[in-house]
Amino acid sequence: MAKAQSAIEFIILIAFMFFFFILLFSIIYENTSEKNKDRKNLLVKEIALGVQDEINLALGSSEGYSRNFAVPEKVDNQEYTINITEGLVYVKTDDGKYSMALPVANVTGNIQKGNNTIKKENNEIKLNVN
């Protein structure tokens, strides 16, 4: 009887420890997942803010201003789209989970991933227009 009771107690102890480790790993996973989401949101926001800043800088500059700047190819190894539509710079990951839209001045031309050229000619902001 004592051996059977010891075996049952041992099984209960193992089950309790197994449950405890599953609970601990799920909490760690949740925290890591939340930090990854925050990081991707921040990266998308930084891209949109960077483009907004470049346009505002060109807008406030004198006639003949020209500058090259880069837009990342991917967000945390994930594809995304970027465009300027109706006075907004819009950045969205292809899975649709992360996006950001910020107001910008009217520009001629389109933003693209990689290298971009922004100019101020005839009091007009031109993006990737020759």
C-alpha positions in Angstrom: 0.0 0.0 0.0 2.8 2.4 0.8 4.5 1.8 -2.6 1.2 2.5 -4.4 0.7 5.7 -2.4 4.3 6.8 -3.2 3.8 6.1 -6.9 0.5 8.1 -7.0 2.2 11.0 -5.1 5.1 10.9 -7.5 2.7 11.0 -10.5 0.8 13.9 -9.0 4.1 15.8 -8.3 5.2 15.2 -11.9 1.9 16.4 -13.3 2.0 19.5 -11.1 5.5 20.3 -12.3 4.5 19.7 -15.9 1.6 22.1 -15.5 3.8 24.7 -13.9 6.4 24.5 -16.8 3.6 24.8 -19.4 2.2 27.8 -17.6 5.7 29.4 -17.4 6.5 28.8 -21.0 3.1 30.2 -22.1 3.7 33.4 -20.2 7.2 33.8 -21.7 5.8 33.1 -25.2 3.1 35.8 -24.7 5.6 38.4 -23.5 7.9 37.6 -26.5 5.0 37.8 -28.9 3.9 41.1 -27.5 7.4 42.6 -27.8 7.6 41.4 -31.4 4.3 43.1 -32.2 5.5 46.3 -30.6 8.8 46.2 -32.5 7.0 45.7 -35.9 4.6 48.5 -35.1 7.5 50.8 -34.3 9.4 49.8 -37.5 6.3 50.6 -39.6 5.9 53.9 -37.8 9.5 54.8 -38.3 9.3 54.3 -42.0 6.2 56.5 -42.3 7.7 59.2 -40.1 10.9 59.1 -42.1 9.1 59.7 -45.4 6.9 62.4 -43.7 10.1 64.1 -42.4 11.8 64.0 -45.8 8.8 65.7 -47.5 8.5 68.3 -44.7 12.2 69.0 -45.0 11.9 69.6 -48.8 8.8 71.7 -48.3 10.6 74.0 -45.9 13.7 74.2 -48.0 14.7 76.7 -50.6 14.1 76.3 -54.4 16.5 73.8 -56.0 16.7 71.5 -52.9 17.5 67.9 -53.8 18.3 65.0 -51.6 18.6 61.2 -51.8 17.2 59.0 -49.0 16.5 55.3 -48.6 13.4 53.4 -47.6 13.9 49.9 -46.2 13.1 47.0 -48.6 11.4 45.0 -45.8 10.0 45.4 -42.3 11.7 42.9 -40.0 12.1 40.5 -43.0 8.5 41.0 -44.0 7.2 42.5 -47.2 5.2 45.7 -47.1 3.7 48.3 -49.4 4.3 52.0 -49.2 2.6 54.8 -51.2 1.4 58.4 -51.0 -2.3 58.8 -51.7 -4.5 61.8 -51.1 -2.1 63.6 -48.8 -1.2 60.6 -46.7 1.9 58.4 -46.7 0.6 54.9 -46.1 2.7 51.9 -44.9 1.2 48.5 -44.6 2.7 45.0 -44.1 1.5 42.5 -46.7 -0.3 40.4 -44.0 -2.3 43.5 -43.1 -1.5 43.3 -39.4 0.6 46.4 -39.2 -0.1 49.8 -40.8 0.4 53.5 -40.4 -0.9 56.5 -42.3 0.5 60.0 -41.7 -0.4 63.3 -43.4 2.0 64.8 -45.9 2.1 67.7 -48.3 1.1 67.2 -51.9 3.9 65.7 -53.9 4.4 64.8 -57.6 5.6 61.2 -58.1 5.7 58.1 -56.0 7.6 56.8 -53.1 9.4 53.4 -53.6 11.4 51.0 -51.5 15.1 51.5 -51.8 16.7 54.7 -52.9 14.5 57.8 -53.5 15.2 61.3 -54.8 13.2 64.3 -53.5 13.4 67.7 -55.1 11.8 71.1 -54.8 11.4 72.7 -58.2 9.0 75.6 -59.1 7.7 75.5 -55.5 6.6 71.9 -56.0 7.8 68.8 -54.2 8.9 66.0 -56.6 9.6 62.5 -55.6 11.5 60.2 -58.0 10.6 62.5 -61.0 13.4 63.5 -63.4 
